Amino acid sequence: MKLRYYETFYLLHPDLTEEDRAAISEKLQRIVMDRGGQIVEISPWPLQKLAYRVKKQTQGYYVLMQYGAPPDVISDLTTTMRLDDRVLKFITVKKAERFDPKALAKARENPVPPESGDEEATNPVQDPETIEE
């Protein structure tokens, strides 16, 4: 079974308790894992003020879920979140065509530093004595 790498970012109602938020997260994780997927990371955020009203709410809890799953799992997740009134808004993004958990774990352990360019390119102001004519 071919897995793809996805991120789902969803917004939960601000009146939910910690247990309710955990139950929603577990429900979505179970959908992914029951279909042969793997959860990489779940990142719940604290209560946030929203930039604009969403279903008459000005605050909410964001959760970022990163996972590898077959393509047909996305329709199940979408249906589940649409039918759950506690989920105010969501978006799912395909991050990569192939899900490789070993490469992902290695990349998390050893992040690649930004490439350093030529010294002259990064420092446009030069000492007048060092400029060659």
C-alpha positions in Angstrom: 0.0 0.0 0.0 1.4 3.4 -1.1 1.4 6.1 1.6 1.5 9.8 1.0 2.6 12.4 3.5 -0.1 14.8 4.6 -0.8 17.6 7.1 -4.2 18.4 8.4 -4.7 21.7 10.2 -8.0 22.0 12.0 -9.7 24.6 14.3 -11.7 23.4 17.3 -14.5 25.2 19.1 -13.2 27.4 22.1 -15.7 26.0 24.6 -14.3 22.4 24.4 -12.6 20.8 27.4 -9.2 19.2 27.3 -10.9 15.8 27.2 -13.2 16.8 24.3 -10.2 18.0 22.3 -8.3 14.8 23.1 -11.3 12.7 22.0 -11.5 14.5 18.6 -7.8 14.1 18.1 -7.9 10.3 19.0 -10.9 9.9 16.7 -9.0 11.4 13.7 -5.9 9.4 14.5 -7.9 6.2 14.7 -9.3 6.8 11.2 -5.7 7.2 9.8 -4.3 4.2 11.7 -7.2 1.9 10.9 -6.6 2.4 7.2 -2.9 1.5 7.5 -1.5 5.0 8.0 1.1 6.3 10.5 0.9 9.4 12.7 4.1 11.4 12.7 3.1 14.2 15.0 0.1 15.9 16.7 0.7 19.5 17.7 -2.2 21.1 19.7 -2.0 24.8 20.2 -3.3 26.8 23.1 -6.5 29.0 22.7 -5.9 31.5 20.0 -7.7 34.7 19.0 -8.9 34.4 15.4 -8.3 37.0 12.7 -11.9 36.8 11.8 -15.1 35.2 13.0 -15.5 31.5 12.1 -19.1 30.2 12.8 -19.7 33.1 15.2 -16.5 32.3 17.2 -13.6 34.7 17.8 -11.3 32.2 19.5 -10.4 28.6 18.9 -7.9 25.7 19.4 -5.7 24.9 16.4 -4.3 21.4 16.0 -1.7 20.3 13.4 -1.7 16.6 12.5 1.1 15.2 10.3 0.8 11.7 9.0 1.4 9.2 6.2 -1.8 7.6 4.8 -3.3 6.1 1.6 -5.1 8.7 -0.5 -8.6 7.3 0.3 -8.2 8.2 4.0 -8.6 11.9 3.2 -12.2 11.6 2.2 -13.0 9.8 5.5 -11.2 12.5 7.5 -13.0 15.2 5.5 -16.4 13.7 6.1 -15.8 13.2 9.8 -14.6 16.7 10.3 -17.5 18.2 8.3 -20.1 16.3 10.3 -18.6 17.2 13.7 -19.9 20.5 14.9 -16.9 20.9 17.3 -14.5 21.3 14.3 -15.0 24.8 13.0 -12.6 24.7 10.0 -9.9 22.5 8.5 -7.5 22.1 5.7 -5.5 19.1 4.5 -2.4 19.5 2.4 -0.4 16.8 0.6 3.2 17.4 1.6 4.8 14.7 -0.5 3.8 12.0 -2.9 5.7 9.3 -0.9 5.8 8.9 2.8 9.1 7.7 4.2 9.1 7.6 8.0 12.8 6.8 8.2 13.9 9.8 6.1 11.4 12.0 8.0 12.8 10.9 11.4 16.4 11.5 10.1 15.5 14.9 8.8 14.0 15.9 12.2 17.1 14.7 14.1 19.6 16.5 11.7 18.0 19.6 10.3 19.9 21.0 7.3 21.3 24.5 8.0 20.6 27.2 5.4 23.1 27.3 2.6 25.8 29.9 3.1 26.5 31.9 0.0 29.5 33.8 -1.1 30.7 36.3 1.5 30.4 39.2 -1.0 26.8 38.2 -1.8 25.8 38.3 1.8 27.6 41.5 2.7 26.8 44.2 0.2 28.7 46.9 2.1 32.5 46.4 1.8 35.4 48.2 3.3 36.7 50.7 0.7 40.3 49.5 1.2 39.4 45.9 0.1 37.7 46.8 -3.1 39.8 46.0 -6.1 39.7 48.1 -9.2 
